[in-house]
Amino acid sequence: MIDTAPGPAAAPSDRWYVLALLTVVYALNIADRFSISTLIEPIRQELRLSDSGIAFLTGVALALFYVTVGIPIAALADRTSRRDILALALAIWSGMTALCGLAQNYWQLLLARFGVGIGEAGGTPPSTSMLADKFPPARRPMANTIFALGACLGAWLGSQVAGEVAERGGWRAAFLVLGIPGMLVALLVWLTVREPRRGQLDASAVGRRPSTLPATLRFIATQRSAIHLLLGGSVATFWSWGLMWWTPTFLQRSHHMTVGEAGQLLGPMHLIAGTAGTLLAAWLMARRAAADPRYVTRLLGWVTALTTVPSIFLYWVLSAKAATALLWIFVPSVYFYIGPILGLLQNVIPANMRATACAVLLFIANFANLVLAPQIIGWLSDWFAASFGAGSESLRWALLLLAPTGFWAAWHLWTSGATIRADEARAT
């Protein structure tokens, strides 16, 4: 039973331990998801699939259950123990990732990917909701930005580690190496993390009672800034993670790298440049100016718009050295917006609706970057190859069509600042 009594004014003493552990959990979430992006080409060749076919297996198969069960699980997290839901979800998606490594044919791998999606749906919403009860409102964008470091670590694990393991032992071995440790971390979460009191650091006790999904959606509809944050975050993931999903395959085809070489190139970018970009965002979120949410939304808009430019040229240039240099600019931008958007969204939503609101963001964002982006790029690549004789360069032209959508995301993020102060006051 969850304690809903008013909490102390000071932040809980274990908040940094919980933040660190939840960051590791998030890293495993991204690693299990990102690894299959690295392994697209060897899986496609062994199973003899087209680009659109491998896009369905690697992206859509996970997203079908991820986006379907994500909101119901998050609604449950707004009413019951978030710690227990997170530990169980981690055990499920890690176990299913390991089963991907035992799959011997298309259908076995497809069913395992369904299971990964079900488990991952219970990861981020309970985590961000618990962090909102560990850190006060002014520190939530900073805390969620540190939490977003898990994406950098996870992408490194899913690219460099998975690529090197696949180079030595095949793509199945990579899934086993990434899946098994997650089950041990799930046990650690269940044994060492305490369920915090809901809304204990908010300005008032309003919103402590459990909410329903329709009530949460109705409230979101009244918050203009929340709508723009949801759309901006979703389009940003469509742009950035949609491009990154196919980038390992692009490097293998257009720049003639092996799966291991592509992973070794991208891995340090995610770990070093991605971490640097995330830490820069965390430092900016910790500055006094970030106490004004309008500063944060304008910063996100500018950074997203400016980094869209190198994302376009990255897939245009023919030189591998030029593409590598542009990747070092583009990759950090993939991580910069994650934490601030999560933190801002938590502040414009009442405590009893936060996990569900996060799940709504993940529903839209993951539909965009796991269903729409991979499948659209796969279809376009097949079309360019069949209708224009583009051959191995068909993927390049498909990626070039997606890259300018970063400007669209930047507009939503900038516009969210117009009403965000009034929306924060209404929520808390």
N, C-alpha and C positions, 0 to 999 in steps of 0.2 A: 504494500500500500504506500502511495506517495504522499509525503508530507507537503501540504500546501499552505502551511502557516507562513506568515511574513518572515522573511529572512533578515539577516544582519545587513547593516548599511555597508560594511566593508566587504570586499571581494573575498571569496573562500581562499584559504591558505594553500590548497592543493591545486589551484587553477593552472599553474605552469606545468605540473606533472600531467594533468588531464589534457592540456593543450598538446604537449609533446606526444603522448600516447595516441591521441586522436589524429595527430598529423601522420604518425606511422600507419594507422589504419587507412587513412586517405591515400597514402602512398601505395599500399597494397591494392586498393581499389583501382587506382590509375594503372598500376603495373599489370594487373590481370587483364585490364581492358586494352592497354596500349601494346602489350606483347603481340597480340594477333595482328595488329597493324604492321609491325616489323616482319611478321612471318607470312604476310599475304602471298608473296610471290612463290616461295617453295610449296605452300599449301595449294595454291592455284594450279601449279604445274603438276603436282602429284595427283590431284583430284580432277585435272583436266577441265577447268572451269573458265568461263569468260570473265571479263572485268565486272560486268553486272552480276554474274553468278557468285563470284567471290565476295562482292560487296554485300549481297544478301546474307551469306553465311557468316561473315566476320562482323558486320555492323548491324543489319536489320534483325538478325536472329537474337542478338543480345538485347536490342532496344525494344523489341516487341513486348517482352515481359518487364523490362526495366521501367518503361514508361507506363505500362498497364497497372502494375501492382505498386508502383512507387507512391502514389497519392494515398491509397488505402493504408499502406504501412505507415506513412507519415502521420495520417490522421490518428492511427493507433498510438503512435509515439507521443502525440499531444495529449493522450489520455492515460497512458500506462508507462512502464519503466523504459526509458530510452536506452539505458545501459544494457538491459537484457536483449532488447531488439537489435542493438548494434552488435553485440557479441554473437548472437545467433546468425545474423546476416553475414558477418565476416566468416564464420565457420562454413556456411553454405557456399558462398562464392569461391572461397579458397579450395574447398573440396571439389567443386565442379570444375575449377581451373585445372586441378590435378587430373580429373577424369578426361579433360581435353587431351592430355598427354597419353591417355590409354586408348583414344579413339582410333579405330582401324578403317573407318570409311566415312563418307559424307554424312550419313544419317546419325551415326554415333556422335560425331563432332557437333552436328546441329543441335541435338538434344542436350549435350553438355553446355553449349553456349546459351541455350534457354535457361538452364539452371544458374549459370553465372549471372545472367540478367536479373533473375528473381532475387538472388542474394545481394547483388550490388544495389538494388533498389532500397535496401534498408540501411545503407551506409551513411551518406552525407546528411540527410534531414535530421536524424537523431543527434548527430555530432554537432551540427551548427546550433541546434536548439539547446543542447547542454552548454555549449560555449557561451551562449547568451545569458545563462544563469551563473556563469563563472566570472564574467567580465562585465563591468558597468557599461552603459550605452556609449560613452565617449571613446572607450577602448575596444569596442567590438569590431570596427573596421580593421584595426591593427591586429587583433587576435585572429580574426578570420584570414588576414593576409599571411600571418605566420602559419596558420593551418594550411593555407594554399601551397606552402613549401612542399607538402606531401605530393602535390602534382609533379613538381620538378624531380623529386626523388623517385616517384613511381614511373615517370616517363623514362628516366635513366635506366631503371631496372628493366622496363619493358622494351627498351631499344638496345642499349649496349649489352647488358647481361643476357637478355633473351637472344640477341643476335649472335653473340659469341658461343653460347651454349648450343644454339641451332647449327652453327658452323661446325662444331665438333661432334655433336651427338644427334643432330636432326631436330626438326621443329617440335616433335613430341616431348623431347627431353626438356625443352625450355618451359613448357607448361608445368611439368612436374617440379622443376626447381622453384618456380614462382608460387605454386599453389600450396605446397605442403607447409611452409613456415607460417602462413596465414592462420592455420588452425591453432597453432600455439599462441599466437597473438590474441586470438579470440578468447582463449582461456584466461590470458592475462587481463584483458578488459573486464571480463566477468568477475574476476577475483579482486581487482584492485581499484576499480572506479566506483565511487558512490553516486547514486542518483541525486542530483541537486534539486533543491526546492524551486518549483516553477515560478518565474517572475520575481525572484527574491531581490534582484538588483534594480528593478524598475522603479520609476518615480512614484508609482501608486500601486494599489492592489487590484486595479481594474484588470479584468481579463484573466484572473487566476482559474476560473471555472473552465472545464473542458469545452471546446467548441466543436461544431460539426463542420463537415466539408462545405455544404451550401452556405453556411454563415461565413466561413472564411473567404469563399469566393465572392460573396456579396461585399464583404468589407474591402477586399482587394480592388474590386471594381470602383469603389469610391475614392481610392487613393491614386491620383494621377501619376505621382512619382513612382509608385509601385508598378504600375502598368508599363511605364517607360523602362524601369529597371529590368523587369521581366523580359520585355522585347529586346532591349539593348543587350542584355546578357545572352539571350538566346541567339540573336543574329551574330554576336561576337563569337560564340562557339561554332556556329555554322561556318563562319569565315575562317577562324584560326584553326580549330581542331579538325574541321572538314578538310582543310589543306594539309594539315599534319598527318591525317589518317593515311593519305596516299603518298606522302613525301618519301618514305623508305622505298616504296615501289618505283617512284619516279627516279630516284637516284640509281636504282638497280637497272632500270631500262634506258634512261636517257644519258646517264653518265657511266654506265657499264660497271657498276659496283656489285660485289657479292652481298649476300644478306649480312654477313659478318662485318664487311667494310662499311655498309650503310649504317649499321648499328653503332660501330665504333666512331663514325663521324657525328651522328646525331646524339649519342649518349652524353658526351661531355657538354654539348650545347644545352641539353635539357638540365643537366646537373649544375653546371657552372653558370652559364648565361641565364638559365631559367631561375636559379636560386638568386643570382644577382638582381634580376628584374623584380623578383618577389620581395627581396629584402629592401630594395629601393622603394617599392610600394609601401612596405611596412614602415620604413623610416618617414616617408611622407605622410602616412596616416597617423604617426605618432606626434607630428608637429602640431603646434598650437593652431595653425590655420585650418587643420583638418577637423577641428571641432565644429566648423561650419560645413555642413554637408554639401553646400553649393560649390565650395572649393573642390571637394572630392569629385563631384559629377563633372565639373569642367575639366579637371585634370584627366579623368578617364576619357572624356570625349576627344581631347587634344591628342593624347597618346595613341588612342586607337586609330584616329584619322591619319596621323603622321606615319605610323608603322604599316598602314595599308600599302603605302607606296613601295617599300622594298618587297612586300609580299607579292606584288605584281611582277616586278623585274626579276625576282627569284626564278620564276618559271619561264621567263622569256630568254634570258641569257643562255648561250651555248657553252660557255666556259665553266668547267667544274669548279675552278678557283673562284670565279665571280659568284657562282651560286652558293658556294660555301661561305663566302664573306657576307652575302645577303642573309643567309640562314642565321648567322651569328647576331644579326640585327632583329630578324623576325621572331626567332624562337623566344627571346625574353618577353616579347609583347603578348605571347600566348598566355603567360602567367600573370601579367601585371594587373589585369582587371578582376581576377577571380575573387580574391579576398575582399577588396573594397565593395564589390557589388553584393556579396553575401552579407557583409556588415551593414551596409546601407539598408538592405531589404529587411534585416532583422529589426532595425530601428523604426521602420514605418509600419510594422505589424505588431499587434499585441502578443503578449507572452504565450497565451494559450493557442495561438494560431501559427507560431513560427515554424515548426517542423512541417506543417502542411504547406505553408507558403514557400518554404524551401523546396518541397517536393513539386510544387507547381512550376517553379523555375526549372528544376531538373527535368520535369516532364517535357516542357517546351524546348529547353536547350538540348536535351539528349535526342529528342525527336529530330531536331534540326541537324545535329552533328553526327548522329549514329544511323539515322534512317535517311533523311533527305540528302545530306551532303555526300556520303559514300555512294548511295545508289544513283544519284544524279550524275556524279562524276563517272561512275562505272558505265552508265548508259551512254553518256556523251563520248567516252573513250571508245566504246564499241562502235558507236555511230561514225565517229571520225575515221576509225580504222576501216570500216566497211564501205562508207560512202565517199571518202576522200583519199583513201589509200595512205593514211598517215602512218601506218605501221606502228613501230614502238614509240613514236612521238605523239600518238593519239592522246595519251594521258597528259602530256604537256599542255595541249590545247584545251582540254577539259578543265584543268586546274587554272588556266589563265582566265577562263570565263567566271570562275568562282571568286577569284581574288579581290575584285573591286567591291564586294559586298561589305568589306570592313568600313567603308564610308557610311553605309546605312546604319551599322551598329553605333558608330560614333555620334550620329545625330540623335538617336534615342538616349544615349547616356548623357549627352549635354542637356537635352530637353528635360530630363528627369529632375534637374535642379530647380526648375521654375517654381514648383510647389512643395519641395521636399521638407522645408522647415515646418510648414503648416501641417503636413501629413505626419511628421514625427510627433508633433504635439497632440494630434488627434489619437495617435496609436498608444502613447505611453502616459 
